[in-house]
């Protein structure tokens, strides 16, 4: 069984750690340039007081920088003078909740990626603020209790599929980009015009597959859509935990810091946070059966254009026996993805 590994640090987390170890300054703002390869002046920084050390991301832009201060659940955004660069101001994004330090590192790496190639100051600011706005919902909706039992099982299924796909030798960047569920897409995985809708169940003898809405099995605009059903045994121990599967994937992506950060970002989007990690050591999951179906003409399903006007938000179940004529081999599907 894979041994638990610590989440791998990002570049900006390494810079913060180095700054925190520097005890030559006991107060004020300290920062270091993120990388010479990025075009804007971007810095990892800390603000040290007598009682706290706050991590921050700083971007230096020509004055005046026109933006309103922002306070979220866990971070703030404000502007102050850049004393090292006359005529410039610093846009500071500061972590205010130390329990969200790991998330903050991933967010900052994502923000940097959005502006790394921008040369026009106004474009830097608008791209930075636009991306930060997308993170606002996540910060404001962080659950204090972590993922529900149902969501843990669903996430395990999606990660199991991702791991299986990587093991076929497919391009890791394609596999990770295709994992679209965390971003709220219709299907769990989509690469170009091919998509996979993944379902998990722990029922002893499943007879039906639950479909969450009228678009999940709608293949409009797709060349291929597959429905993938994993039947899992769920036990306190003896199988693979959610944490173990996360660590396995982090290890597989270790050769690419960019992909590893992208993976961690997607984990946050689905609500998997290190602060809750201790609760995900159990239960463990073991695959009992795997069934794959090609969703095509005649498959038992609803499609959006089949619904009467005014009908929406439909949840329904399809009989597993009715899907059997459409069953295909998993290996054949991976060959087409």
The 8 nearest C-alpha neighbors of each residue, nearest first, counted from 0:
[[1, 2, 239, 243, 238, 3, 237, 247],
 [2, 0, 3, 243, 247, 246, 244, 4],
 [1, 3, 4, 0, 243, 246, 247, 5],
 [4, 2, 243, 246, 1, 5, 242, 247],
 [3, 5, 246, 2, 6, 250, 7, 247],
 [4, 6, 7, 3, 246, 8, 249, 2],
 [7, 5, 4, 8, 246, 249, 273, 101],
 [8, 6, 5, 9, 249, 253, 259, 4],
 [9, 7, 12, 6, 13, 10, 11, 104],
 [8, 10, 12, 11, 13, 7, 104, 260],
 [11, 9, 13, 12, 14, 8, 108, 33],
 [10, 12, 14, 13, 9, 43, 15, 104],
 [13, 11, 15, 9, 14, 10, 8, 104],
 [12, 14, 16, 10, 11, 15, 17, 9],
 [15, 13, 11, 17, 12, 16, 18, 43],
 [16, 14, 12, 18, 17, 13, 19, 11],
 [15, 17, 13, 19, 14, 18, 12, 20],
 [18, 16, 14, 20, 15, 19, 13, 21],
 [19, 17, 15, 21, 20, 16, 14, 45],
 [20, 18, 16, 21, 17, 15, 22, 45],
 [19, 21, 17, 18, 22, 16, 15, 23],
 [22, 20, 18, 19, 23, 17, 24, 16],
 [21, 23, 24, 20, 25, 19, 18, 26],
 [22, 24, 21, 25, 20, 26, 18, 19],
 [25, 23, 22, 26, 21, 27, 29, 47],
 [24, 26, 22, 23, 47, 48, 27, 49],
 [27, 25, 47, 48, 24, 49, 28, 46],
 [26, 28, 47, 46, 29, 48, 25, 24],
 [27, 29, 46, 45, 47, 30, 44, 26],
 [30, 28, 45, 44, 46, 27, 18, 31],
 [31, 29, 44, 43, 42, 45, 28, 32],
 [32, 30, 42, 43, 33, 44, 29, 14],
 [31, 33, 42, 34, 41, 43, 30, 40],
 [32, 34, 42, 41, 43, 31, 11, 35],
 [35, 33, 36, 32, 37, 41, 42, 40],
 [34, 36, 37, 33, 32, 38, 40, 41],
 [35, 37, 34, 38, 115, 33, 116, 39],
 [38, 36, 115, 35, 34, 39, 116, 40],
 [37, 39, 116, 115, 118, 117, 36, 40],
 [40, 38, 41, 37, 118, 115, 117, 58],
 [39, 41, 59, 58, 38, 42, 32, 60],
 [42, 40, 58, 33, 39, 57, 32, 59],
 [43, 41, 32, 33, 57, 31, 30, 56],
 [44, 42, 56, 30, 31, 33, 11, 57],
 [45, 43, 30, 55, 29, 56, 54, 42],
 [44, 46, 54, 53, 29, 55, 28, 47],
 [47, 45, 28, 53, 27, 52, 29, 54],
 [46, 48, 52, 26, 27, 51, 45, 53],
 [49, 47, 26, 51, 50, 52, 27, 46],
 [48, 50, 51, 47, 26, 25, 52, 27],
 [49, 51, 48, 52, 47, 26, 53, 25],
 [52, 50, 48, 47, 49, 53, 46, 26],
 [51, 53, 47, 46, 48, 45, 54, 50],
 [54, 52, 46, 45, 94, 51, 47, 55],
 [53, 55, 45, 94, 93, 44, 46, 52],
 [56, 54, 93, 44, 92, 45, 94, 43],
 [55, 57, 43, 92, 91, 44, 42, 93],
 [58, 56, 91, 42, 90, 41, 89, 43],
 [57, 59, 41, 90, 89, 40, 42, 60],
 [58, 60, 89, 40, 88, 87, 90, 57],
 [61, 59, 87, 88, 120, 62, 89, 58],
 [62, 60, 87, 86, 88, 63, 64, 59],
 [63, 61, 87, 64, 88, 86, 60, 65],
 [62, 64, 65, 61, 88, 87, 60, 86],
 [65, 63, 62, 66, 88, 61, 60, 78],
 [64, 66, 63, 67, 62, 78, 124, 121],
 [67, 65, 64, 68, 78, 77, 124, 128],
 [66, 68, 69, 65, 77, 76, 78, 64],
 [69, 67, 77, 76, 66, 70, 78, 75],
 [68, 70, 76, 75, 67, 71, 77, 74],
 [69, 71, 75, 74, 76, 68, 72, 73],
 [72, 70, 74, 73, 75, 69, 139, 138],
 [71, 73, 139, 138, 74, 70, 96, 95],
 [72, 74, 96, 95, 71, 94, 138, 99],
 [75, 73, 94, 95, 71, 93, 72, 70],
 [74, 76, 70, 93, 69, 92, 71, 77],
 [77, 75, 92, 69, 68, 91, 93, 70],
 [76, 78, 68, 91, 90, 75, 69, 92],
 [79, 77, 90, 89, 91, 88, 80, 76],
 [78, 80, 89, 88, 81, 77, 90, 91],
 [81, 79, 88, 82, 89, 87, 78, 86],
 [80, 82, 88, 89, 87, 83, 84, 79],
 [81, 83, 84, 80, 85, 87, 88, 86],
 [84, 82, 81, 85, 87, 80, 86, 88],
 [83, 85, 81, 82, 87, 86, 88, 59],
 [86, 84, 87, 82, 83, 81, 88, 80],
 [85, 87, 62, 61, 84, 88, 81, 63],
 [88, 86, 61, 62, 60, 81, 85, 84],
 [89, 87, 80, 81, 60, 62, 59, 79],
 [88, 90, 59, 81, 79, 58, 78, 91],
 [89, 91, 78, 58, 57, 77, 59, 88],
 [92, 90, 57, 77, 76, 56, 89, 78],
 [93, 91, 76, 56, 55, 75, 57, 90],
 [92, 94, 55, 75, 74, 54, 91, 95],
 [93, 95, 74, 54, 96, 55, 73, 53],
 [94, 96, 74, 73, 93, 97, 53, 75],
 [97, 95, 73, 98, 99, 94, 74, 100],
 [96, 98, 100, 99, 95, 94, 53, 73],
 [97, 99, 96, 100, 274, 101, 73, 102],
 [98, 100, 97, 102, 101, 96, 103, 73],
 [101, 99, 103, 97, 102, 98, 104, 94],
 [100, 102, 104, 103, 99, 105, 273, 98],
 [101, 103, 105, 99, 104, 100, 106, 267],
 [104, 102, 100, 106, 101, 105, 107, 99],
 [105, 103, 107, 101, 102, 106, 12, 108],
 [104, 106, 108, 102, 103, 107, 264, 109],
 [107, 105, 103, 109, 104, 108, 110, 102],
 [106, 108, 110, 104, 109, 105, 103, 111],
 [109, 107, 111, 105, 106, 110, 112, 104],
 [108, 110, 106, 112, 107, 111, 105, 113],
 [111, 109, 107, 113, 112, 108, 106, 127],
 [110, 112, 108, 113, 114, 109, 115, 107],
 [111, 113, 109, 115, 110, 114, 108, 116],
 [112, 114, 110, 111, 115, 109, 126, 127],
 [113, 115, 117, 111, 112, 116, 123, 126],
 [116, 114, 37, 112, 111, 38, 117, 113],
 [115, 117, 38, 114, 37, 118, 39, 113],
 [118, 116, 114, 115, 123, 119, 38, 122],
 [117, 119, 38, 120, 39, 116, 123, 122],
 [118, 120, 122, 121, 117, 123, 39, 124],
 [121, 119, 123, 122, 60, 118, 124, 61],
 [122, 120, 124, 123, 119, 125, 126, 60],
 [121, 123, 125, 119, 120, 124, 126, 117],
 [124, 122, 120, 126, 121, 125, 114, 117],
 [123, 125, 127, 121, 122, 126, 128, 120],
 [124, 126, 122, 128, 127, 123, 129, 121],
 [127, 125, 129, 123, 124, 128, 122, 130],
 [128, 126, 124, 130, 125, 129, 123, 131],
 [129, 127, 131, 125, 130, 126, 124, 132],
 [130, 128, 126, 132, 131, 127, 125, 133],
 [129, 131, 133, 132, 127, 128, 126, 110],
 [132, 130, 128, 134, 133, 129, 127, 135],
 [131, 133, 135, 129, 134, 130, 128, 136],
 [132, 134, 130, 131, 135, 136, 129, 137],
 [133, 135, 131, 137, 132, 136, 138, 130],
 [136, 134, 132, 138, 137, 133, 139, 131],
 [137, 135, 139, 134, 138, 140, 133, 132],
 [136, 138, 140, 134, 135, 139, 141, 268],
 [139, 137, 135, 140, 136, 141, 72, 134],
 [138, 140, 136, 137, 72, 141, 135, 71],
 [141, 139, 137, 138, 136, 142, 135, 72],
 [142, 140, 138, 139, 137, 143, 270, 145],
 [141, 143, 145, 144, 140, 270, 146, 139],
 [144, 142, 145, 141, 275, 274, 140, 146],
 [145, 143, 142, 146, 275, 147, 141, 278],
 [144, 146, 142, 275, 143, 147, 270, 271],
 [147, 145, 150, 151, 270, 148, 144, 271],
 [146, 148, 150, 149, 151, 145, 144, 152],
 [149, 147, 151, 150, 152, 146, 153, 282],
 [148, 150, 152, 147, 151, 153, 146, 154],
 [149, 151, 153, 147, 152, 148, 146, 154],
 [152, 150, 154, 148, 153, 149, 146, 155],
 [151, 153, 155, 149, 150, 154, 156, 148],
 [152, 154, 150, 156, 155, 151, 199, 149],
 [155, 153, 157, 151, 156, 152, 150, 158],
 [156, 154, 152, 158, 153, 157, 241, 159],
 [155, 157, 159, 153, 154, 158, 199, 160],
 [156, 158, 154, 160, 159, 155, 161, 153],
 [157, 159, 161, 155, 160, 156, 162, 154],
 [158, 160, 156, 162, 157, 161, 155, 163],
 [159, 161, 163, 157, 158, 162, 164, 156],
 [162, 160, 158, 164, 163, 159, 165, 157],
 [161, 163, 165, 159, 164, 160, 158, 166],
 [162, 164, 160, 166, 161, 165, 159, 167],
 [163, 165, 161, 166, 162, 167, 160, 169],
 [164, 166, 162, 167, 163, 169, 168, 171],
 [165, 167, 163, 168, 164, 162, 169, 161],
 [168, 166, 165, 164, 169, 163, 333, 334],
 [169, 167, 166, 165, 170, 164, 171, 163],
 [168, 170, 167, 165, 171, 164, 174, 166],
 [169, 171, 173, 172, 174, 168, 165, 175],
 [172, 170, 174, 173, 175, 169, 165, 252],
 [173, 171, 175, 170, 174, 176, 258, 177],
 [174, 172, 176, 170, 171, 175, 177, 190],
 [175, 173, 171, 177, 172, 176, 170, 178],
 [174, 176, 172, 178, 177, 173, 171, 262],
 [175, 177, 173, 178, 174, 172, 179, 190],
 [176, 178, 189, 190, 188, 174, 175, 179],
 [179, 177, 188, 175, 176, 180, 187, 174],
 [178, 180, 188, 187, 177, 184, 182, 181],
 [179, 181, 187, 183, 184, 182, 178, 186],
 [182, 180, 269, 268, 183, 179, 265, 178],
 [183, 181, 180, 179, 184, 268, 265, 269],
 [182, 184, 180, 181, 185, 179, 186, 187],
 [185, 183, 180, 186, 179, 182, 187, 181],
 [184, 186, 215, 183, 214, 187, 180, 179],
 [187, 185, 196, 188, 184, 215, 180, 195],
 [188, 186, 180, 196, 179, 178, 195, 197],
 [189, 187, 178, 177, 195, 179, 194, 186],
 [188, 190, 194, 177, 193, 191, 179, 195],
 [191, 189, 177, 193, 192, 194, 188, 336],
 [190, 192, 193, 189, 194, 177, 221, 336],
 [191, 193, 221, 222, 190, 194, 223, 220],
 [194, 192, 223, 190, 189, 191, 221, 222],
 [193, 195, 189, 224, 188, 190, 223, 225],
 [196, 194, 225, 188, 224, 226, 187, 197],
 [195, 197, 226, 187, 186, 227, 225, 188],
 [196, 198, 227, 226, 228, 195, 187, 157],
 [199, 197, 228, 227, 229, 196, 200, 153],
 [200, 198, 229, 228, 230, 156, 153, 197],
 [199, 201, 230, 202, 231, 229, 198, 205],
 [200, 202, 231, 230, 232, 203, 233, 199],
 [201, 203, 205, 204, 200, 230, 231, 232],
 [204, 202, 205, 201, 232, 230, 200, 231],
 [203, 205, 202, 206, 201, 230, 207, 200],
 [206, 204, 202, 207, 203, 200, 319, 208],
 [205, 207, 319, 318, 204, 208, 320, 317],
 [206, 208, 318, 319, 317, 205, 316, 209],
 [209, 207, 317, 316, 210, 319, 318, 206],
 [208, 210, 316, 315, 211, 207, 317, 314],
 [209, 211, 315, 316, 314, 212, 208, 215],
 [212, 210, 314, 209, 315, 215, 313, 213],
 [213, 211, 313, 314, 214, 312, 210, 215],
 [212, 214, 313, 301, 303, 215, 302, 312],
 [213, 215, 217, 212, 216, 303, 302, 185],
 [216, 214, 217, 213, 212, 185, 186, 196],
 [217, 215, 214, 218, 300, 302, 294, 301],
 [216, 218, 214, 302, 219, 215, 303, 301],
 [217, 219, 221, 224, 216, 220, 223, 294],
 [220, 218, 221, 217, 222, 302, 303, 214],
 [219, 221, 218, 222, 192, 217, 223, 193],
 [222, 220, 192, 218, 223, 219, 193, 224],
 [221, 223, 192, 193, 220, 224, 218, 219],
 [224, 222, 193, 221, 194, 225, 192, 218],
 [225, 223, 194, 294, 195, 193, 218, 293],
 [224, 226, 293, 195, 294, 292, 196, 227],
 [225, 227, 196, 292, 291, 195, 197, 293],
 [226, 228, 291, 197, 290, 198, 196, 225],
 [229, 227, 198, 290, 199, 289, 197, 291],
 [230, 228, 199, 289, 288, 231, 198, 200],
 [229, 231, 200, 288, 287, 201, 199, 286],
 [232, 230, 286, 201, 287, 285, 200, 233],
 [231, 233, 285, 284, 201, 287, 286, 234],
 [232, 234, 284, 283, 231, 282, 201, 285],
 [233, 235, 236, 283, 282, 232, 284, 237],
 [236, 234, 282, 281, 283, 233, 237, 238],
 [237, 235, 283, 234, 238, 282, 281, 239],
 [236, 238, 283, 234, 239, 235, 284, 285],
 [239, 237, 283, 284, 285, 236, 240, 234],
 [240, 238, 283, 284, 243, 285, 241, 244],
 [241, 239, 283, 243, 242, 280, 281, 282],
 [240, 242, 244, 243, 155, 279, 245, 280],
 [243, 241, 245, 240, 244, 279, 280, 246],
 [244, 242, 246, 240, 245, 241, 247, 3],
 [243, 245, 247, 241, 246, 242, 248, 240],
 [246, 244, 242, 248, 247, 243, 249, 241],
 [247, 245, 249, 243, 248, 244, 4, 250],
 [246, 248, 244, 250, 245, 249, 243, 251],
 [247, 249, 251, 250, 245, 246, 252, 244],
 [250, 248, 246, 252, 251, 247, 253, 245],
 [249, 251, 253, 247, 248, 252, 246, 4],
 [250, 252, 248, 249, 253, 247, 254, 165],
 [251, 253, 249, 250, 259, 254, 255, 248],
 [254, 252, 250, 255, 251, 249, 259, 256],
 [253, 255, 252, 256, 251, 250, 259, 258],
 [254, 256, 257, 258, 253, 252, 259, 260],
 [257, 255, 259, 258, 260, 253, 254, 9],
 [258, 256, 260, 255, 259, 261, 262, 252],
 [259, 257, 261, 255, 260, 256, 262, 252],
 [258, 260, 256, 262, 261, 252, 257, 255],
 [259, 261, 263, 257, 262, 258, 256, 264],
 [262, 260, 258, 264, 259, 263, 257, 265],
 [263, 261, 259, 265, 264, 260, 258, 266],
 [264, 262, 266, 260, 265, 261, 259, 267],
 [263, 265, 261, 267, 262, 266, 260, 105],
 [266, 264, 268, 262, 267, 263, 181, 261],
 [267, 265, 263, 271, 269, 268, 264, 262],
 [268, 266, 270, 271, 264, 265, 269, 272],
 [267, 269, 265, 266, 181, 270, 264, 137],
 [268, 270, 181, 266, 267, 271, 265, 154],
 [269, 271, 267, 268, 272, 146, 266, 145],
 [272, 270, 267, 266, 269, 273, 146, 145],
 [271, 273, 274, 275, 267, 270, 276, 145],
 [274, 272, 276, 275, 271, 101, 277, 102],
 [273, 275, 272, 276, 98, 99, 277, 145],
 [276, 274, 273, 277, 278, 272, 145, 279],
 [275, 277, 273, 278, 279, 274, 272, 242],
 [276, 278, 279, 275, 280, 274, 273, 242],
 [279, 277, 276, 275, 280, 281, 145, 282],
 [280, 278, 281, 276, 277, 241, 242, 240],
 [281, 279, 240, 278, 277, 242, 282, 241],
 [282, 280, 279, 283, 235, 240, 278, 236],
 [281, 283, 235, 234, 240, 236, 280, 233],
 [282, 284, 240, 238, 239, 281, 236, 234],
 [283, 285, 233, 238, 239, 232, 231, 240],
 [286, 284, 232, 238, 231, 287, 239, 233],
 [285, 287, 231, 288, 230, 232, 284, 229],
 [286, 288, 231, 230, 232, 285, 289, 229],
 [289, 287, 230, 286, 229, 290, 231, 228],
 [288, 290, 229, 228, 230, 291, 287, 227],
 [291, 289, 228, 227, 229, 288, 292, 326],
 [292, 290, 227, 326, 327, 226, 228, 329],
 [293, 291, 326, 226, 325, 225, 327, 294],
 [292, 294, 225, 325, 295, 224, 326, 226],
 [295, 293, 225, 224, 298, 292, 226, 216],
 [294, 296, 298, 293, 297, 224, 218, 223],
 [295, 297, 298, 294, 299, 293, 300, 218],
 [296, 298, 295, 299, 294, 300, 325, 322],
 [297, 299, 295, 296, 294, 300, 322, 325],
 [300, 298, 297, 317, 321, 322, 301, 318],
 [301, 299, 298, 216, 302, 317, 217, 213],
 [300, 302, 213, 305, 303, 216, 217, 299],
 [303, 301, 217, 305, 304, 213, 214, 300],
 [302, 304, 305, 306, 213, 214, 301, 217],
 [303, 305, 302, 306, 307, 301, 217, 308],
 [306, 304, 302, 303, 307, 301, 308, 213],
 [307, 305, 304, 303, 310, 308, 302, 301],
 [308, 306, 310, 309, 305, 304, 311, 303],
 [309, 307, 310, 306, 311, 304, 305, 303],
 [308, 310, 307, 311, 306, 312, 313, 303],
 [311, 309, 308, 307, 306, 312, 313, 303],
 [310, 312, 313, 309, 213, 306, 212, 303],
 [313, 311, 212, 314, 213, 310, 211, 214],
 [312, 314, 212, 311, 213, 315, 211, 310],
 [315, 313, 211, 212, 210, 312, 213, 316],
 [314, 316, 210, 209, 313, 211, 317, 212],
 [317, 315, 209, 208, 210, 207, 318, 314],
 [316, 318, 208, 207, 319, 299, 209, 315],
 [319, 317, 207, 321, 320, 206, 208, 316],
 [318, 320, 207, 322, 321, 206, 317, 208],
 [319, 321, 322, 318, 323, 206, 207, 324],
 [322, 320, 319, 318, 323, 299, 324, 317],
 [321, 323, 319, 320, 325, 324, 298, 326],
 [322, 324, 326, 325, 320, 321, 319, 292],
 [325, 323, 326, 322, 321, 320, 292, 298],
 [324, 326, 292, 323, 293, 322, 327, 294],
 [327, 325, 292, 323, 291, 324, 293, 322],
 [328, 326, 292, 291, 329, 325, 293, 331],
 [329, 327, 331, 330, 291, 332, 326, 290],
 [328, 330, 332, 331, 291, 333, 327, 290],
 [331, 329, 333, 332, 328, 334, 327, 167],
 [330, 332, 334, 328, 329, 333, 335, 327],
 [331, 333, 329, 335, 334, 330, 336, 328],
 [334, 332, 336, 330, 335, 331, 329, 164],
 [333, 335, 331, 332, 336, 330, 167, 329],
 [336, 334, 332, 333, 331, 193, 330, 223],
 [335, 333, 334, 332, 193, 190, 194, 169]]
